[in-house]
Amino acid sequence: MRRKIKTPDGQAAIEAYLAGSASNEQLATGVRFLLEELGSNHPGNAVEVRIPPFGAVQCIKGPSHSRGTPANVVEMDPESWIELCLGRLTFEQLLTDSKLSASGNRSDLAGLFPIFVA
């Protein structure tokens, strides 16, 4: 996967988020950086992770899709995504609190987090 966000820019966005001072642009950069990290660490097209309105990534090896809604989708808000990626919340907590939706038999990504430690 080709990275679009440079590591220092992604780290700076995450640090701003952790400090409680992230602008909307920094929040978007942090979300996209972490999506790229997930896609790089777990390449494939079996699961689509969506963080509206900032981005999405396809990841995990397995059956892929090419049109329409994928069979395996994970979706959550930007703040929940960052908290999950940093290990401050778990996949299970977000599911229980209805902050995350996961559909499809390959959509349980609990074992992939945290993916980044700031």
C-alpha positions in Angstrom: 0.0 0.0 0.0 1.4 3.4 -1.0 1.5 5.8 2.0 0.2 9.3 1.4 0.7 10.7 4.9 4.3 11.0 6.2 4.9 9.4 9.5 6.0 12.7 11.3 2.7 14.4 10.0 0.6 11.4 11.3 2.4 11.4 14.6 1.9 15.2 15.0 -1.8 14.8 14.3 -2.1 12.1 16.9 -0.2 14.1 19.5 -2.5 17.1 18.9 -5.5 14.8 19.4 -4.1 13.4 22.6 -3.4 17.0 23.8 -7.1 17.9 23.1 -6.0 20.5 20.6 -6.5 18.8 17.2 -8.1 20.9 14.5 -10.5 19.1 12.1 -7.7 18.9 9.6 -5.4 17.3 12.2 -8.2 14.9 13.1 -8.6 13.9 9.5 -4.8 13.5 9.1 -4.6 11.3 12.2 -7.5 9.1 11.0 -6.1 8.7 7.6 -2.6 7.9 8.9 -4.0 5.2 11.1 -6.1 3.8 8.3 -2.9 3.6 6.2 -1.1 1.9 9.1 -3.8 -0.8 9.3 -3.7 -1.3 5.5 0.0 -1.6 5.5 0.1 -4.0 8.5 -2.7 -6.2 7.2 -2.9 -5.9 3.4 -5.8 -7.4 1.5 -9.3 -6.7 0.3 -11.6 -8.9 2.5 -12.7 -6.2 5.0 -13.4 -2.5 4.5 -12.8 -0.2 7.5 -14.8 3.1 7.1 -14.2 6.2 9.2 -16.7 8.8 7.8 -16.2 11.5 6.7 -12.4 11.1 6.5 -11.6 7.8 4.8 -11.7 4.1 4.4 -9.3 1.3 3.8 -9.5 -2.3 2.5 -7.5 -4.8 4.5 -7.1 -8.5 5.6 -6.3 -11.3 3.1 -9.2 -13.3 1.9 -12.1 -13.1 -0.6 -12.2 -9.6 -2.2 -15.0 -7.6 -3.6 -15.0 -5.2 -6.6 -18.4 -3.5 -6.7 -21.1 -2.3 -4.3 -21.1 -2.8 -0.6 -18.5 -5.2 0.6 -19.5 -8.3 2.5 -17.3 -7.4 5.5 -17.5 -3.8 6.8 -16.3 -2.1 10.0 -17.4 1.5 10.6 -17.0 4.0 13.5 -16.6 7.7 14.2 -13.2 9.3 14.0 -12.6 9.7 17.8 -13.5 6.0 18.4 -11.1 5.0 15.7 -8.2 6.9 17.1 -8.9 5.6 20.6 -9.1 2.0 19.3 -5.9 2.4 17.4 -4.0 3.7 20.4 -5.4 1.0 22.7 -7.3 3.4 24.9 -10.6 1.6 23.9 -11.1 -2.0 22.7 -13.0 -3.4 19.8 -15.4 -5.1 22.2 -16.0 -1.9 24.2 -16.9 0.0 21.1 -19.3 -2.8 20.0 -20.9 -2.9 23.4 -21.3 0.9 23.4 -22.7 0.9 19.8 -19.8 3.1 18.7 -18.7 0.6 16.1 -20.7 -1.4 13.6 -19.2 -4.6 12.2 -20.9 -6.8 9.5 -19.8 -9.9 7.8 -18.1 -13.1 9.1 -14.6 -11.6 8.7 -15.3 -8.3 10.4 -14.1 -9.1 13.9 -10.8 -7.2 13.9 -10.4 -7.2 17.7 -7.0 -8.9 17.6 -5.4 -6.2 15.4 -5.4 -3.4 17.9 -3.7 -1.4 19.2 -1.8 -0.6 16.0 0.0 2.5 17.0 1.5 3.7 20.3 2.0 7.4 20.6 
